[in-house]
Amino acid sequence: MSQLNDLPQDSHLDALAELAQAVGSANLLCDEATRERYSRSTAARPVLPLALVRPANASEVAAITRIAAHWRLPVYPISTGKNWGYGDACALGAGQLILDLSRMNRIVHVDRELAYAVIEPGVTQRQLSDYLRDRDIPLWADCTGAGPDTSYIGNIMERGFGHSPYGNRLQHVAGMQVVLASGELLETGFGHYAQSRTTHLFPYGVGPFLDGLFTQSNMGIVTRLGIWLMPQAECVNHFICSVPRHADIAPVVDALRPLRLDGTLRSILHIGNDMRVLSGGGVFPRDKVPMGARLPEDMRTALRAQAGVGAWSVSGALYGSAAQVAAARSALRKALRGTAATPRFITERSLRAGAFAARLLGDSCAGRRLRARVALGESLFAMNRGVPNGRFLAGAYWRRRAGLPQGFPERADPARDGCGLLWVSPMLPLGGEDMLAVHALAQASFDKYGFDLFATFSMVNERTLGGVLTVAYDKDDPEETARARACHDEVFERMFEAGYIPYRVGNQAMGRLDPQGDSYWRTVGALKAALDPAGILVPGRYQPEVAGRLG
């Protein structure tokens, strides 16, 4: 416990001594280097935690919460701490105890026949993918572009989404194990009946459905859950459509909606603007553009032509038997006829042919472009099959002065690497008019503050688009950092006022969620008070009143 000497005099030394006894002194870290590491955030609002505690199981999590409640010590749980752009591993307020659940990384069970896994918070996308592959289990897990080392449970608790037909992840979860602030263990659904045979098969159980209380909230700590897996498809095709002009994307979105509604398109489709694509293949050209400036329009146009992309790109996957995929391809071509989009289909065969042609073309411009397309196609194909890839984190490094780190994308960590990244994530109706309206609202603010607008709109379900509007900025420039925060705040407010409410927010925006003081948040507050009367679990997390006080 010599590390406690590094702490301020007013720290909870007795509480930390009890925590060390509960988890072992090696798993309570109070040294300055650790505390600094867990204060890093792409949001440029670092707060220093009191300490880091690393439990090994749910019993130790329960012991920690009991100790924290006794000493009124605020606790901030993380799974692997890679909630990029929304808070990373950084607590909402200073002096909180980081509860790092990454040691709890057991894949408890995989059922081959009923296609589900039971996992702990530390289980990463890479780990589950490797587990299924190494044991020749014919199942795929959905994955996101956030990198191989991100946590499934961490993303699910934020109601994140991925790419596959199981991409709306919370809809494919059943049976949570939750540690409450009191230290009591709660099993949701049928899980509280020891004899239940369907805990991880039917999410609702009998009686009130509680699972939602523990997502985007601070009412409990999820230490285990069941996640449904997808049987491997006989055939997978990826498709990409390039839309040359900005305004032409609206008819494309409207043409795709019926195919999403009738089930022809089962996966989550992603619609990204040119900046989203360009930032995935390079970094800001500082050698050609003055410091602090955004990308000039003529250079942006030239980069688009060089990359062979339009103002927008639409990307998705088709799954099923060979006949089903062929029928879906035909339906997609028919639906897009008359729009500015022509689907280009990527198969394993076409990727092999592209790689061969790129080798023949050598280091020519055409060869380099083809190699880049093949590499992107291979990464997309892998993700469609549940194999994560870190290359899609490249956009986070767009404004970083040192560019992409050596060895990227392996072990990429935007918070550690000093990237500046803020997201506004509005939810909107699945229609071209709404998508253009949201883009126009955001573009006005990005123009005002001098930032390139990175925009992605994803068909999260059959009726909505989930937007991700990115402010990528240079954290080494204080003036640019201040502009980035102002841009984020203005876009957030404009979306809210226009009725495009964010589906997920970062720590920096929690205090903005209840501008009218409505009954919904009062009810949430009442539930919080009942479940956590001492208010120790994640103060301010999806708790607007408290977040506003924390600043």
Secondary structure as the mmCIF struct_conf table of DSSP 4:
data_model
#
loop_
_struct_conf.conf_type_id
_struct_conf.id
_struct_conf.beg_label_comp_id
_struct_conf.beg_label_asym_id
_struct_conf.beg_label_seq_id
_struct_conf.end_label_comp_id
_struct_conf.end_label_asym_id
_struct_conf.end_label_seq_id
HELX_RH_3T_P HELX_RH_3T_P1 SER A 2 ASP A 6
BEND BEND1 LEU A 7 LEU A 7
TURN_TY1_P TURN_TY1_P1 GLN A 9 ASP A 10
BEND BEND2 SER A 11 SER A 11
HELX_RH_AL_P HELX_RH_AL_P1 LEU A 13 VAL A 23
HELX_RH_3T_P HELX_RH_3T_P2 SER A 25 ASN A 27
STRN STRN1 LEU A 28 LEU A 29
HELX_RH_AL_P HELX_RH_AL_P2 GLU A 32 ARG A 37
TURN_TY1_P TURN_TY1_P2 TYR A 38 SER A 39
TURN_TY1_P TURN_TY1_P3 THR A 42 ALA A 43
BEND BEND3 ALA A 44 ALA A 44
BEND BEND4 LEU A 50 LEU A 50
STRN STRN2 ALA A 51 VAL A 53
BEND BEND5 ALA A 56 ASN A 57
HELX_RH_AL_P HELX_RH_AL_P3 ALA A 58 TRP A 71
TURN_TY1_P TURN_TY1_P4 ARG A 72 ARG A 72
STRN STRN3 VAL A 75 ILE A 78
BEND BEND6 SER A 79 GLY A 81
TURN_TY1_P TURN_TY1_P5 TRP A 84 ALA A 89
BEND BEND7 LEU A 92 GLY A 93
TURN_TY1_P TURN_TY1_P6 ALA A 94 GLY A 95
HELX_LH_PP_P HELX_LH_PP_P1 GLN A 96 GLN A 96
STRN STRN4 LEU A 97 ASP A 100
TURN_TY1_P TURN_TY1_P7 SER A 102 ARG A 103
STRN STRN5 ILE A 107 ASP A 111
TURN_TY1_P TURN_TY1_P8 ARG A 112 ALA A 115
STRN STRN6 TYR A 116 ILE A 119
TURN_TY1_P TURN_TY1_P9 PRO A 121 GLY A 122
STRN STRN7 THR A 124 THR A 124
HELX_RH_AL_P HELX_RH_AL_P4 GLN A 125 ASP A 134
TURN_TY1_P TURN_TY1_P10 ARG A 135 ASP A 136
STRN STRN8 LEU A 139 TRP A 140
BEND BEND8 GLY A 145 ALA A 146
TURN_TY1_P TURN_TY1_P11 PRO A 148 ASP A 149
BEND BEND9 THR A 150 THR A 150
STRN STRN9 SER A 151 SER A 151
HELX_RH_AL_P HELX_RH_AL_P5 TYR A 152 MET A 157
TURN_TY1_P TURN_TY1_P12 GLU A 158 ARG A 159
STRN STRN10 PHE A 161 PHE A 161
BEND BEND10 HIS A 163 SER A 164
TURN_TY1_P TURN_TY1_P13 PRO A 165 TYR A 166
STRN STRN11 ASN A 168 ASN A 168
HELX_RH_3T_P HELX_RH_3T_P3 ARG A 169 HIS A 172
STRN STRN12 VAL A 173 VAL A 179
TURN_TY1_P TURN_TY1_P14 ALA A 181 SER A 182
BEND BEND11 GLY A 183 GLY A 183
STRN STRN13 LEU A 185 GLU A 187
HELX_RH_3T_P HELX_RH_3T_P4 GLY A 189 HIS A 192
BEND BEND12 TYR A 193 TYR A 193
TURN_TY1_P TURN_TY1_P15 ALA A 194 GLN A 195
BEND BEND13 ARG A 197 ARG A 197
TURN_TY1_P TURN_TY1_P16 THR A 199 LEU A 201
TURN_TY1_P TURN_TY1_P17 PRO A 203 TYR A 204
BEND BEND14 VAL A 206 PRO A 208
HELX_RH_3T_P HELX_RH_3T_P5 ASP A 211 PHE A 214
BEND BEND15 THR A 215 MET A 219
STRN STRN14 ILE A 221 TRP A 228
STRN STRN15 MET A 230 PRO A 231
HELX_LH_PP_P HELX_LH_PP_P2 GLN A 232 ALA A 233
BEND BEND16 GLU A 234 GLU A 234
STRN STRN16 CYS A 235 VAL A 243
BEND BEND17 PRO A 244 ARG A 245
HELX_RH_3T_P HELX_RH_3T_P6 HIS A 246 ASP A 248
HELX_RH_AL_P HELX_RH_AL_P6 ILE A 249 LEU A 261
TURN_TY1_P TURN_TY1_P18 ASP A 262 GLY A 263
BEND BEND18 THR A 264 THR A 264
BEND BEND19 SER A 267 SER A 267
HELX_LH_PP_P HELX_LH_PP_P3 ILE A 268 LEU A 269
STRN STRN17 HIS A 270 ASN A 273
HELX_RH_AL_P HELX_RH_AL_P7 ASP A 274 LEU A 278
TURN_TY1_P TURN_TY1_P19 SER A 279 GLY A 280
BEND BEND20 GLY A 281 GLY A 281
TURN_TY1_P TURN_TY1_P20 ARG A 286 LYS A 288
BEND BEND21 VAL A 289 VAL A 289
TURN_TY1_P TURN_TY1_P21 MET A 291 GLY A 292
HELX_RH_AL_P HELX_RH_AL_P8 GLU A 297 ALA A 307
TURN_TY1_P TURN_TY1_P22 GLY A 308 GLY A 308
BEND BEND22 ALA A 311 ALA A 311
STRN STRN18 TRP A 312 GLY A 320
BEND BEND23 SER A 321 SER A 321
HELX_RH_AL_P HELX_RH_AL_P9 ALA A 322 LEU A 336
TURN_TY1_P TURN_TY1_P23 ARG A 337 GLY A 338
BEND BEND24 THR A 339 ALA A 340
STRN STRN19 ARG A 344 ILE A 346
HELX_RH_AL_P HELX_RH_AL_P10 GLU A 348 LEU A 361
TURN_TY1_P TURN_TY1_P24 GLY A 362 ASP A 363
BEND BEND25 SER A 364 SER A 364
HELX_RH_AL_P HELX_RH_AL_P11 CYS A 365 ASN A 384
TURN_TY1_P TURN_TY1_P25 ARG A 385 GLY A 386
HELX_RH_3T_P HELX_RH_3T_P7 GLY A 390 TYR A 397
TURN_TY1_P TURN_TY1_P26 TRP A 398 ARG A 399
TURN_TY1_P TURN_TY1_P27 ARG A 401 ALA A 402
BEND BEND26 LEU A 404 LEU A 404
HELX_LH_PP_P HELX_LH_PP_P4 PRO A 405 PRO A 405
TURN_TY1_P TURN_TY1_P28 GLN A 406 ARG A 411
TURN_TY1_P TURN_TY1_P29 PRO A 414 GLY A 418
STRN STRN20 GLY A 420 PRO A 429
BEND BEND27 LEU A 430 GLY A 431
HELX_RH_AL_P HELX_RH_AL_P12 GLY A 432 TYR A 449
TURN_TY1_P TURN_TY1_P30 GLY A 450 GLY A 450
HELX_LH_PP_P HELX_LH_PP_P5 ASP A 452 LEU A 453
STRN STRN21 PHE A 454 SER A 458
BEND BEND28 ASN A 461 ARG A 463
STRN STRN22 THR A 464 TYR A 473
TURN_TY1_P TURN_TY1_P31 LYS A 475 ASP A 476
HELX_RH_AL_P HELX_RH_AL_P13 PRO A 478 ALA A 498
TURN_TY1_P TURN_TY1_P32 GLY A 499 GLY A 499
STRN STRN23 PRO A 502 ARG A 504
HELX_RH_3T_P HELX_RH_3T_P8 ASN A 507 ARG A 512
BEND BEND29 LEU A 513 LEU A 513
TURN_TY1_P TURN_TY1_P33 PRO A 515 GLN A 516
HELX_RH_AL_P HELX_RH_AL_P14 SER A 519 LEU A 531
TURN_TY1_P TURN_TY1_P34 PRO A 533 ALA A 534
STRN STRN24 LEU A 537 LEU A 537
BEND BEND30 VAL A 538 VAL A 538
TURN_TY1_P TURN_TY1_P35 PRO A 539 TYR A 542
HELX_RH_AL_P HELX_RH_AL_P15 PRO A 544 LEU A 550
#
